[in-house]
């Protein structure tokens, strides 16, 4: 009988999906994946479908999960404004924890997935490198509200919590549009098909500002570390690859990987210029026998526009995690090349 039972909330996302894969590789874990879409079960992974906005349905689904020892919460509901993010995301977390805590007598750890929004990175230039003990910014901020709820719930309990704060998370996850690796891959693929060079589409300042990424595989390792190492109990941690880059240096490398020329940047909204490219994508899918994915699900151009609008440094200090025992790192240039190669192997994008 396995000692560790992970409830992965948001198991079909790029973060949750990579965590599920990592737990399978580790062994010693039984995994229950919670998501709206469900998934394919395996020997050590069982997928459960549920709408986390429905408190009664969530209680019903989780009622029998008495053996859960660790909750990894990576669910997210997008909204038009930052203020509107608070209510649905808080409701989902509350529904999950109020359902699982009373039945999981052996619960040891609950982990939140956050991000640099905690520091106001989405609002404009912020203190960088950001540190976990930086002063808060003006609310509303759903990450802060979720952590406050978690800390209140944990008072006097035997289980512990942690909160991880990655930068832009990159990985392979088909059908998850909020994934910068997919944004880049589809943008480059369409550019190549239309015989146009790869141009950086963001604002001029973003091309030269410092930025960092978080590899989804690295993040999965950090999630397990923070949930099992006593030194990480009741702490928040920045988790990033460990290196910094500027798009002006990385962009030619990306273009080379797709065998297309690079040209000077040209500010343009991807939501506009890529909004009518569904017929082009369908041609590419048919010509190369790619995995069929609706164009609306293949990439979030609005998300890409947001990332490419950051004309200020977007970096956080990751030394706290290293001081407490997590020493993994990833070379970001190599990360993108590896992710694109995996996308090609899985027929998400065409071969070179």
Secondary structure, DSSP 8 states (H G I E B T S, - for coil): --SEEEEEETTTSHHHHHHHHHHHHH-SEEEEEEESS-----SSEEEEE--TT-HHHHHHHHTT-TT--EEEE------SSTTHHHHHHHHHHHHHHHHHTTT-TT--EEEEE--GGGGTTTTS---SSB-TT----SS--HHHHHHHHHHHHHTT-S-EEEEEEESEEE---TT--S-HHHHHHHHHHHHHHTT--B---S-HHHHHS-B-EEEHHHHHHHHHHHHH-GGGTTEEEEE--S--B-HHHHHHHHHHHTT--B-------HHHHSTT-HHHHHHHHHHHT-----HHHH--HHHHHHHTT--S-B-B--HHHHHTT------HHHHHHHHHHHHHHTTSS---
